[in-house]
């Protein structure tokens, strides 16, 4: 009798391999853009949070973000040449700046709500993403803004990077998630480790689906990995290294393409950047 050789199968993943590699590539490119801009610490989001959220969006979705957020603008589809030469985002790509330093988080949320309302009037079934500093996302004005977007049935995805810091709750993942916040007339809260690109991607997928199909808003509250005890305290906190470890666990080894992609992208930045 002939014995058939069993082919070794790759570990199962709900996210297709092509998409996993797209996430990894976008994280590498976001880091290159940060290094080009000489940003040591991102003001709102790191590579995992940027890529995990924005790779769900298309040209008809909207992004409200700070003017200097180069990785966010790039991932939303802005032309790299325009990105490197202009401080103002290209509104044709659905990117709208927020006055981060001159207004409260509640006021910024109302501005994002206005974008979502205009979007809904002309093109329903779309999503609007807004990135905010999580430490300022609390208080009566904040809750009032949240109730407004729920009443208006807006498809907003509110990415709050970090815990709200106030005298009552302190800092940390204490906000009520899921149905409990919905019962209070507030959007559901999905908590995620901001350094885990796969976790962010899955949470954002749910939020984008709610926005597009049901015109419902969702808060994504992104915490540091140690803040929520998501990883071994001795493990790497670098989101790119964590992504590489995840890919390896799925028998995907993109090391050969990593250097090639980084070198090509770096050359492109140097060619397009103003001198």
N, C-alpha and C positions, 0 to 999 in steps of 0.2 A: 504494500500500500504506500502511496505517496503521501508524505507529510507536508502539509501546507505551512509555510512560514507566516507567522502573524506579524503584521506591520505595526510598529509602535505608533500609537496615536498621541497627538499633542493633548495636553490637559485642556479640558473643556472651558470655554469662556463665553459668556453671554454677549460680550462685545467682540465684533469681528476683528481678526488680526489686522486688517487694513486700517481700521479705525484706531486701534491701539497704537499703531505706528504713526498715524497722523497726530494723535495726541502727543506722543513722544517728540516728534519733529517740531511741533508748534512750541513745546516747552523749551527746546533747545534754542529756537529762533527768538523766543521772548527773552531768554537770558542774554543772547547776543545784543538785542536792542537795548536792554538795560545797561549792559557794559558799555555800549557805544554812547549812551546818554550819561554815563558815569553816575548811575543811580545805585548806591550800595544796598539800600533797603527800599523795596517798593512801598509807596505811600499807602496803597489800598489793597493790592492783591499780588500774590506771587505767581510763578509760572503755572502751578497746578490749578489754582483757582481761576486764572485767566482762561486757560485752555479748556478746562473741564466744563466751564459755563458757555463760552463763546463759540465753541465748535458745533453747538446745536443750532446756532442762528443762521439765517440766510439773508439775502440782500433786502428783503422786505421787512425784516425785524429791525427794531430800533435799539440803540445803545446810548445811554446818558452817562457821561464819564468826565473826569477832569481833562483839561486840555493837554496836560503833559503826559498822559498815560499812553506812551508809545505802543507797548505790547497790546493793550486793549484795542487801540485803533487799527493796528496791523491785523489782528485776528478777526476784526469785523469786516475786513476786506479793503481797507484803504490802500491806495497805491503807495508802494514803498518810497518812490521818489517824492511824492507830495508829503508823505509822512515825515521824511527826513529834512525837508526844506521849509515846512510851514508849521508854526505852532498851533494853528487853528485846524481842528478836524474837518474833514470833507463831509459836509452834510448830505451829499449825494449818496454816500455809503450808509446813511442812516445813523450817523454819529453826531451827537449833540453835546456840547460842553456844559458843565454845571459850574456855577460860581462857588467852588468848594470853600474858599477862605472867607467869603463875605456873607454866608447865609447858614442857617441851622439845617440840620438833617431833615427836619419836618418841612422846611421851605423847599429844600432840594427835592424832596419826595413829591410835593405839590407840582413842581416844575416837570418832573418825570410823568406825573399823572396827566398833566396837560398834553404832553407828547402822546401818551397812550390814548387819550380821548380823541385827539385829532386822527391818530392812526385808525382807531376803531370806526370813525365816521366815514373814512374813505376806503379802508381795506380791512375788513373784519378777519378774525382768525389769525392774527399776528401777535407777536410777543414784543414787549419792551423790557429791556434789562437796565437796571440802575445800580451802580456800585457806590456804596456809602461807607464812611468810617463808622464801624459798629459801636465804638465807645460813646458816640453821640446820639445813638438811635434809642431814645427812651423819653419818658415824660408825657404829660398830658397833650402837648401839641403834637407829638409823634403819634400817639394813639388816635388823636382826632384825624390826622392825615391818613392813617391806616383805615379807619372806618369810612372815610370818604372814598377811597379807592375800592373798597368792598361794595359800598352802596352803588357806585357807578359801574360795577362789574367790568373792571379793567384787567387786562391780561398783563400785569406787571410782575416781574421777577426782581425782588429787592435783595441784593447781595450785600449783607452787612458783615464787613470784615472785622471780626473781633467781638468781644462781649461788651454789653452796655455797662458803663461805669457810672453808677450813681450811689447815693448814700444808703439806699434801701437794699439793693441786690448785690452791690459790690461788683466784682468782675468774675466771670465764669459762666458756664452753660446752665443758667437757672431759668431761662425763659421757657414758658410752657409751650411744648410743641404740639403739632397735629390738631386733633379735633377740639381740644380744650380751649385753644386760642380762637378757633372758629366759632365756638359757642358764645364767645364774648364779642362777636362782631369784628374780629381781627383776622387777618390772613393766617393760615397755618404756618408754623415755623419748622423748617427742616434743618437740623444741626449736622454739621459736617466738619471733618478734619481738613483744614485748608491746604495741608501739604500732601494730601492723598488725591491725586488726579483722578483715579478711577472712582473713588467715592464721590468726589465732586461731580463727575460726569453723570453718574447714575442719579444723584439727587437733582441735578439740573434737568435731566431728561424728564423726570416727573413734573418739575415746575413748568417747563416749556409746554408739555402736553396740556396741563391745566390751563395755561395762558391761551394757547391757540384754539383748543377744542371747547373749552368751557368759559372763557373770558374770566378766569379766576386768578387772583394774585397769590403769590407765595413769597415768604421770607426765607432766604437761605442764610443762616447764621453760621459763619465760618470761624472756627476756633483753631488755635494752635494745637498741634498734636499732643504736646505734653499737658496742655491745659485741660484736655478731656481724657487723658490717659489712653490715647488711641494706639500708641506704639510702645515698644520696649524702650525704657529710658536710655539704654545704651545703643539703640539703633540710630541710623543716620537720620538727621532732620532735613537733609537736602532733598527737595521734592523730586529732582531729576534722578538722583541715586535711588530713591524709593521706587520711582517708575521703572528704572532699569531692573531692580530686584523683582518687581511684579512681572515684567516681561520675561525674565529668566524663568520664573515659576511656571510660565505658560510655554516654555521651550521656544521662546522668541529671543533671538540674540542679534540686536541691531548694531553691534559694535563696529562692524565693517563699514556700515553706511554713516555712522555718527561723524567720524572725522571728515569724510567727504562732504557731507551736508553742511557741517559747520564752516568748513573752509570756503565752500561756494557761497554761502550766505554772507560770510564776513567780507569776501571780495565784492559782493554786490552792494553791501552797505558802504564800503569805501569808495566805490565808483559813483554812487548816487549822492552821497553826503556832500553838502556844500563845503568848500575849502576856505 
